[in-house]
Amino acid sequence: MPIPGLPPTDSRLRVSTFLQQIQEDICRELQATDGKGTFREDRWERPEGGGGRSRVLEGGALLERGGVNFSEVWGKQLPPAIIEQRPEAKGHEFYATGTSLVLHPRNPYVPTVHLNYRYFEAGPVWWFGGGADLTPYYPFREDAVHFHQTHKTALDAHHPEYYPVFKRWCDEYFYLKHRQEMRGIGGIFLDYQDGVGLIYRGNNSQGNAAIYSNKIGELPPRSWEDIFAMIQSCAQAFLPAYLPIVERRRGILYGERERQFQLYRRGRYVEFNLIYDRGTIFGLQTNGRTESILMSMPPLCRWEYCYTPEPGSPEAALTEEFLKPQDWLAG
């Protein structure tokens, strides 16, 4: 019998097996959907312990670049980012595993998308984290609704207040403070989920996610099995959330104007990943494989000094209407 509050003895094997299967499933479906490109796989080892397998598809019919990573690392030296967030883990050996992806489609009308689900253990300390979010360049409201509704349905099977908190958390997390704008139209984001206390476990005590979570109050204790089941539902919701959007938009004709705007907005994606992204910071601090960590970068992007979109244009609508926190499911 597992000890209450602690993971089962086979926790690492079960999570690792599931995350590798998610990588397999996503790569198989993406390759079939692309119809041209194939994933290249690189297996790597980390000298301090662990390794992973990176899969990258470049030059496809759909994907200009798509990377789907699995990693599994362990060691004695906790990275500073973890100690800062969870000081009670200090002094313990750690184990971390995760699957992440970033897809940069060729057509500007097909959104970029990101997914990451991960698990961490250090002595008696454990938690799950991750999420998925959508970054359109020429957004459509029905796409945002579909992406959010699919993830809400997956979460509602576990607790009706998960989606409202994780949605608000995502809006706050994927925010470029130096630009004062959101990276995309959000999705869900969660971290430090260990089945204890409040749903929101982040640092922004004044944000909407914390305020909403505080109103709900602490949930009854949830087991490791409960949290793992929730993560499985979320990860399995990705393909149904994203592929219908791809099929709706991939055939839309575009020209140089749309392509240049896509490259410009990709620069925002690069800025976020290099400045704020926890996965990037954790990977670099734990001496992960640099090529795998930075595979989320688009193959091409650009920056333009003091760019301002034409008033009333589709490009202006992106920041004026869509890149703002809003309830996509309000009807």
Beta strands, then each sheet from edge to edge (+ up, - down):
strand 1: 40-45
strand 2: 50-58
strand 3: 63-75
strand 4: 94-105
strand 5: 112-122
strand 6: 125-135
strand 7: 175-176
strand 8: 181-182
strand 9: 186-193
sheet 1: 1+ 2- 3+ 4- 5+ 6- 9+
sheet 2: 7+ 8-
end
